[in-house]
Each structure stands twice: as C-alpha cells, then as structure tokens.
Amino acid sequence: MFWADRIAKEIQETKAAKEATAEKPLIIRDEKTLSGRVHIGSMRGVAIHGLESELLASYGIPNTYFYELNDFDDFDTVPGYLDQEKFKEHLGKPLHKVPSPEAGFDNYAEYFGAEFIAVHQKAGFTPVYYRTHKDLYAAGKMDECIRLALTKAADVRRIYKEVSGSVKAEGWLPVTVICESCGKIRTTSTSDFDGETVAYACNQNPDDTRSCGHTGRIAPWKGNAKLHWKVDWAAKWVAMQVKVEGGGKDHSTKGGSRDVANHIAREIFNYEPPFDIPYEFFLVGGKKMSSSKGRGSSAHDMSELFPPALFRFLLVSKEYGQQIDVDPEGDSVPRLYDAYDDCAEKVRQGIADDFTRMFELSQLPENQADAGAPWQMRFSQVAFIVQMPHLVLATEAAAVKGAPLTEEELTLLEERARYAKFWLGAYAPERYKYELQNTLPEGFEFTDAQKKAISLLRAFVEAGTHTGDEFHARLHELKSEVPIEPKELFTAIYRLFLNRDSGPKAGWFLSVLPQDFLLARLSEVQ
C-alpha cells in the first residue's frame, strides 16, 4: 500500500476521525515561521498534511487543513539577500511589525508568505490560512492557555527538566512580552505573574539585537505576549483543536520539542496530542541547506524547475520517513523527470502498484479522477534538442515516439521544453550543455581502433538514413567487429561531434544529425 494511503487508513481508525462531522470536522494543521524566503524543506509538511487531507476527504471524513503563517516570532536575523542596514534596526521585533521588502504587502511576513502560498498552489495544496498574531494571539484564542501556563509555571519547568533535561531558573515564566517602549519581543524577560500581569524587563541582548532597558508590568493577553516555543506548540493544538499534525524528525526524538509539547498538552492543558507523522528532511545536494544561502534551495526556486505535476511528484514520491534529496546543479532534475515518465509508462500498460498510485496522486486534485498518462519525450532528449538550432522539437519527438503526437502531448512537450531551457540556463552542469563542433578537436588523437570504427560508421551512413535504433544496433556490432572497447568507441563519437567524452544516447544522437553534416564530420577522421 502506498505510504499516504497507509497513513490515511491509520488516521481513519482514530477516535477523532470517527467522530468528525461536517459541523465539527477533523482538524489537520501545519505552520511555518516567515523569517525570510522559505526553504524547500517546509514543503514536506505542506505536502504530507495536504495529501492526507485529500485522502481522508475521499474516504468521506470531513476535515479542514489549516496552515498557520507564523508572523509572531521575533525577527532574529537579516537574510543575506536583504539590505542589512535597512533591516538591522528591526531586529528583535515580531515579524508582523517588520516592514515588507517591497511595496504592496502589509509587512515582512506577508511578503514572504505570499511567495510561499504561490508554491503551495502550484503543487495543488490549498489549506485554510491564518496568521499567528492576528488570528490567534490578538484574537484572544491563546489567552486561556497563557493563563494556565503561567499559573502552572512550576509544572512547565518540571516538564522541561524531566523530559528534555532543560533546567529553567526558579521564577522563569513560559512567556515573552512585547516591550512597550521599543516594540521588541526578543529582548524581554518576564517574572512575577500576579494573576493578571507579569513584570518584565527589556534587558536581553542576543546577537545583534539590542535592548532598550525599559521595565514595567503588562497584561499578557490579546497579543501582548507570546508563549515560548514548546508551550506555544501545545497551546496551538488546544486553540485550534488539532487532531492531526506531524513534524520534522528533528522535533520527534525522545526529549525533543514534540515530546515536551506532548507532555505539556496532557499535563498543563489536559489535551491529547494530535496524531503524529514524523517526517524526514528535504535535502538540497545532500545538505540541509538554508534558503538564504543555497542557490535553488528555497521552495520558490525548486518549484521553478518542474511543471505542477512533476513538482507534486517530487513531494509525494518518497515515503515520509525517507529523505528527499535534489541537487538542481547535478543529475537530480533529469532523473526525476525520468522517474515520472517511468510511472506514466506503467499507467499506460495498465499496471496497478505503488508506482502508478504515486503517479495518480502526483496529479493536481482536479485532474486525478480522469488523469491519463500521455507519452512524453525524455527530459534529457528535450534538453539536448532545444540546444540544436537545426532540429524541430515536435518532429524529433514524433520520430522517437514512432507516431504523431496528440494535441495534449504537443502541449506537454512545449511545457517540458520551457522547463528544460530554464534549467539549462540556471542550474544545469556543463555536461548537459552541448554545442556541435565544426572542426576536429584540438589536442585529441584518434586511435587506430577509433579511426577504423568511424570509417565503418561512415560507410553505414553513406548507405542511407537510419533510425536511432538502427544506429544503436550498428554501434553494438562495431564493438566486436573492429574490435573496440565501448568507452573508446563512444569517446571518439562524442569528441568528434561535441568535443567532450560523453553525451546523449549515441544512436539517437547520430540519428538526429543532418546526414550531410554527419558524413562531412566522419570523413575528417583519417
């Protein structure tokens, strides 16, 4: 059974799912702090929760998938791609109080949130969005949990110590407040909850953030205060009545954030924690890279590499407990397209397995009911052809298919060509970039075996035009006829035409070259 179906079946058997109604649907939740451009890793949670919501709905289980755009965490670092001097003065403020990098957005968080939402939409996920400050804290929905956490602060400190080994000082309170003088939240410390107010001092100076020294008392309600992270997480489950929420595996270790939040939910708020789905990381080139540092590592950058179905395929194709690793500057992009095409071929053959289920769920929801699997030319072939000015892509695709392309296939071919051109221009390694050579490569000496193989190949070309399969068969014959090692044979071909040691599939490559050009180049090797 495909992993998403298996998890959905497990959720279906929970008490919360069985009791869900249209008036009181099962609540699924995820969130992201909008501290800058969002890393592609955050799309794992979006996809896992979104897919489970879709599947549960297909089972007839009423559910709502909420996505929290966290605009209430503190602005702790100015990303490298922003003006450091312009934003440095805002360090320590809540994100919703930091100005947008561009006009047209209410604040910093809304600016980066809009970009991230567009990525969700491209992949076909459409949760119900809400904001941490406006819709939870300022609306008073967290007030009861804040009161409980402050009243039971000693128990919160005990849970931290027992579960994670973190020791909090006597009198430590699980809230931070917004300084009434400087507007910062990162710089304040709290103490002495009297039932209605807490004492605070703006006296913390982490990193480049500077406190103003103000002291006072403030009522921690209606958005004046924010719970510390692990208490905040548990309180959000209560406030939103969450029944399903996973998280990255780094949060799910024993003594980790999820473990602490689970204990706080049960012992402080008397609430059963949601169904958990601890998922693995999304790596970029083998690294858990920050989107502020790694080219191609943001959700927006990664989404630009793939059409919607391919992007969704990337997100759902791996078991939630397995890492996804994509390197835009390596072979990952062509390989992903090939994996998608392999699944499509199984669909066309009528095979029913996890791979065809994966293909089905990679289609946008509105297309899943009658999703077909039209033939598509391999991405690496498309990427080669768009670099060859003498070739007409649609003509070559029809030749590879062995039949005329349908209107849908032509549309998909044009789409794939656009993405191939983008990848070639932005990320592709040099080995995928080709330029036909008009002269013999300098400094390369053909061996006697290579010269003989090329002479026999020239005779084959002189006999008439040939298909890629026929070229492939002839090259295979030459390996034993000359004889010549495969690597030596193919190196000679690629050096002669591309001045490199490797290239696209040799038989197909030779078949798409103009015969006059092919003969002229082969004749130069004596």
PyMOL commands that set and color helices and strands:
alter all, ss='L'
color gray80, all
select helices_A, chain A and resi 3-12+15-19+42-58+84-88+95-97+108-122+132-137+143-151+153-164+229-240+249-251+257-267+299-303+308-316+332-348+354-362+365-367+379-385+393-401+407-426+430-432+448-462+468-481+486-498+506-511+515-523
alter helices_A, ss='H'
color red, helices_A
select strands_A, chain A and resi 26-33+63-70+128-131+175-177+188-191+198-202+215-218+225-227+247-248+278-279+282-284+324-326
alter strands_A, ss='S'
color yellow, strands_A
deselect
rebuild
show_as cartoon
